[in-house]
Amino acid sequence: MTLELTGNDRAGIVRDITRVLAAAGVNLEKLSTDVQPAPMSGEPLFSAQAQLAVPLSMTLDELQARLEGLADELMVDLALRSDP
């Protein structure tokens, strides 16, 4: 699966997301992050893309449910998609 995340930059985003992934038995295979000024405000905007190795027994919906609460808490947009 691929995870895409965007939100205001702050310390601990990667730590918090990877903690939830590890607790779910998900392996982070590749991670790319970037910080750029937001188009309207110029505030630092954090983005990340990750390739995930998800247990065969876990569905996209299950992983999304585990991450949604954290995404709300961190105030980030988070999207998951299955890789072909």
Backbone bond lengths (Angstrom), bond angles and torsions (degrees), N, CA, C in turn:
res aa  C-N    CA-C-N  psi(-1)  N-CA   C-N-CA  omega(-1)  CA-C   N-CA-C  phi
1 M - - - 1.452 - - 1.524 108.91 -
2 T 1.306 114.28 157.37 1.458 121.10 175.49 1.519 108.82 -115.37
3 L 1.320 116.19 134.99 1.447 123.54 176.87 1.525 108.03 -112.04
4 E 1.322 116.87 132.79 1.464 122.21 174.12 1.521 107.57 -125.08
5 L 1.325 115.23 134.79 1.455 121.29 -174.80 1.529 108.81 -137.48
6 T 1.335 116.83 138.34 1.461 122.01 176.42 1.519 108.64 -143.52
7 G 1.321 115.95 136.72 1.462 119.74 176.92 1.509 111.11 -177.96
8 N 1.324 116.09 173.97 1.461 120.20 176.79 1.521 109.41 -59.41
9 D 1.312 115.76 137.43 1.464 120.44 -178.06 1.523 110.27 -70.54
10 R 1.322 114.07 137.61 1.466 121.19 173.49 1.518 108.00 -160.69
11 A 1.302 116.02 157.88 1.465 120.72 -179.85 1.524 110.67 -65.62
12 G 1.336 116.53 139.05 1.457 121.59 171.57 1.511 116.91 96.53
13 I 1.326 119.44 -1.20 1.466 119.99 -178.40 1.523 110.68 -60.39
14 V 1.325 116.99 -50.87 1.471 120.59 -177.98 1.528 110.10 -63.09
15 R 1.317 117.21 -42.79 1.470 120.95 179.59 1.526 110.97 -59.03
16 D 1.326 116.95 -45.99 1.461 120.72 -176.33 1.532 111.63 -67.38
17 I 1.324 117.09 -42.16 1.465 120.62 179.18 1.526 110.69 -66.28
18 T 1.333 117.06 -45.38 1.466 119.03 -177.98 1.526 111.83 -67.72
19 R 1.308 117.99 -28.08 1.475 121.13 176.44 1.534 109.82 -63.90
20 V 1.336 117.39 -43.96 1.464 121.47 179.04 1.536 109.81 -66.98
21 L 1.322 116.74 -42.84 1.468 120.17 178.87 1.525 111.13 -60.73
22 A 1.321 117.22 -46.55 1.469 121.10 -179.47 1.527 111.33 -62.22
23 A 1.319 117.30 -40.94 1.466 121.15 179.37 1.527 111.15 -63.67
24 A 1.345 116.53 -26.96 1.468 120.97 179.21 1.522 112.14 -89.39
25 G 1.332 117.71 0.30 1.457 121.15 -179.56 1.520 113.21 79.38
26 V 1.331 116.66 18.95 1.465 122.16 -179.38 1.520 109.09 -91.54
27 N 1.327 116.07 135.06 1.451 121.80 179.70 1.526 109.57 -101.02
28 L 1.313 117.26 131.42 1.457 123.49 176.95 1.522 107.94 -87.06
29 E 1.334 116.91 110.00 1.458 121.21 -175.74 1.524 113.39 -91.95
30 K 1.324 116.19 -32.49 1.464 120.40 -178.45 1.519 107.54 -151.76
31 L 1.339 116.36 137.46 1.458 120.95 -179.15 1.520 109.59 -138.21
32 S 1.316 115.42 130.68 1.458 121.96 176.22 1.524 107.49 -129.00
33 T 1.340 116.89 127.01 1.461 120.72 -179.57 1.525 109.92 -126.78
34 D 1.331 115.04 158.75 1.459 120.65 179.48 1.526 108.35 -155.98
35 V 1.316 115.93 151.42 1.462 122.29 173.08 1.522 107.18 -130.19
36 Q 1.337 115.46 125.28 1.460 121.51 178.98 1.521 108.96 -139.17
37 P 1.330 117.43 159.64 1.464 119.17 177.15 1.530 111.14 -65.82
38 A 1.322 116.82 136.88 1.461 121.19 176.54 1.532 108.63 -65.68
39 P 1.344 117.88 143.58 1.461 121.39 -175.52 1.538 114.75 -56.02
40 M 1.310 118.53 -43.48 1.470 120.31 -175.10 1.526 113.14 -88.87
41 S 1.334 116.57 -44.04 1.466 119.69 -171.72 1.525 114.17 -97.59
42 G 1.320 117.03 -23.41 1.459 120.06 -175.42 1.517 113.43 80.74
43 E 1.346 117.27 -2.78 1.466 121.38 177.00 1.529 109.70 -65.41
44 P 1.337 117.95 151.10 1.463 119.77 178.57 1.528 111.25 -63.11
45 L 1.320 116.02 127.99 1.458 123.62 -179.53 1.528 108.33 -115.38
46 F 1.330 115.90 119.33 1.463 122.49 -178.87 1.524 109.51 -91.07
47 S 1.324 116.17 137.23 1.464 119.92 172.89 1.518 108.63 -136.73
48 A 1.328 114.59 149.13 1.460 120.57 179.32 1.518 109.18 -144.69
49 Q 1.317 114.87 145.54 1.458 122.58 171.41 1.516 106.69 -129.14
50 A 1.328 115.96 134.16 1.458 120.08 -177.89 1.523 110.71 -137.61
51 Q 1.316 115.06 142.00 1.462 122.21 170.58 1.521 106.30 -96.71
52 L 1.316 116.16 127.63 1.460 121.86 -175.71 1.527 111.16 -116.79
53 A 1.313 115.71 139.86 1.464 121.98 170.13 1.527 106.06 -101.66
54 V 1.321 115.07 109.97 1.463 121.88 -172.91 1.529 108.90 -104.89
55 P 1.334 118.03 139.20 1.459 119.80 176.74 1.537 110.67 -54.21
56 L 1.317 116.87 142.19 1.461 121.57 -177.80 1.522 112.75 -57.87
57 S 1.306 116.64 -28.29 1.463 120.40 -178.40 1.528 113.37 -78.95
58 M 1.336 118.19 -8.25 1.465 121.60 -177.10 1.532 110.93 -99.94
59 T 1.327 115.00 131.19 1.465 119.56 178.71 1.530 110.07 -92.22
60 L 1.317 114.35 165.77 1.463 120.63 176.07 1.521 110.48 -58.50
61 D 1.327 116.96 -43.06 1.467 121.56 -179.77 1.528 112.07 -62.96
62 E 1.321 117.24 -39.09 1.468 120.80 179.05 1.522 111.23 -64.05
63 L 1.330 116.16 -45.46 1.459 119.39 179.73 1.522 110.49 -67.20
64 Q 1.319 117.27 -39.77 1.467 121.38 177.98 1.526 109.66 -58.95
65 A 1.311 117.20 -43.98 1.465 121.44 -179.85 1.527 111.13 -61.40
66 R 1.329 117.23 -39.96 1.468 120.84 179.48 1.530 111.52 -65.38
67 L 1.321 116.23 -33.61 1.463 120.33 -175.25 1.526 113.92 -90.24
68 E 1.324 118.40 -20.44 1.468 120.85 -174.95 1.522 113.56 -61.54
69 G 1.309 117.32 -43.66 1.462 119.70 179.43 1.513 111.96 -61.76
70 L 1.310 116.26 -41.29 1.457 120.39 178.80 1.527 110.53 -67.83
71 A 1.321 117.59 -39.87 1.463 120.91 178.84 1.524 110.29 -60.79
72 D 1.331 116.77 -40.31 1.466 120.54 177.30 1.523 110.81 -64.63
73 E 1.331 115.91 -43.10 1.460 121.18 -179.83 1.533 111.39 -63.25
74 L 1.339 116.13 -41.40 1.464 120.97 -179.57 1.527 112.80 -81.66
75 M 1.334 116.09 -10.07 1.456 123.13 -176.59 1.542 111.19 56.47
76 V 1.337 114.63 53.99 1.452 122.03 177.19 1.526 108.90 -125.64
77 D 1.335 115.57 155.94 1.459 121.02 171.57 1.511 107.09 -91.18
78 L 1.312 116.10 131.33 1.450 121.47 -176.85 1.511 109.25 -132.27
79 A 1.320 116.85 132.30 1.465 121.57 178.61 1.520 109.03 -132.91
80 L 1.326 114.64 139.74 1.468 122.06 174.76 1.508 108.73 -118.19
81 R 1.311 116.24 146.52 1.471 120.10 172.46 1.518 108.25 -147.11
82 S 1.317 113.30 148.06 1.469 119.99 177.20 1.518 108.56 -78.13
83 D 1.301 115.87 136.26 1.459 120.28 174.50 1.512 109.05 -84.58
84 P 1.332 116.55 143.46 1.477 118.84 -179.71 1.523 112.13 -65.71
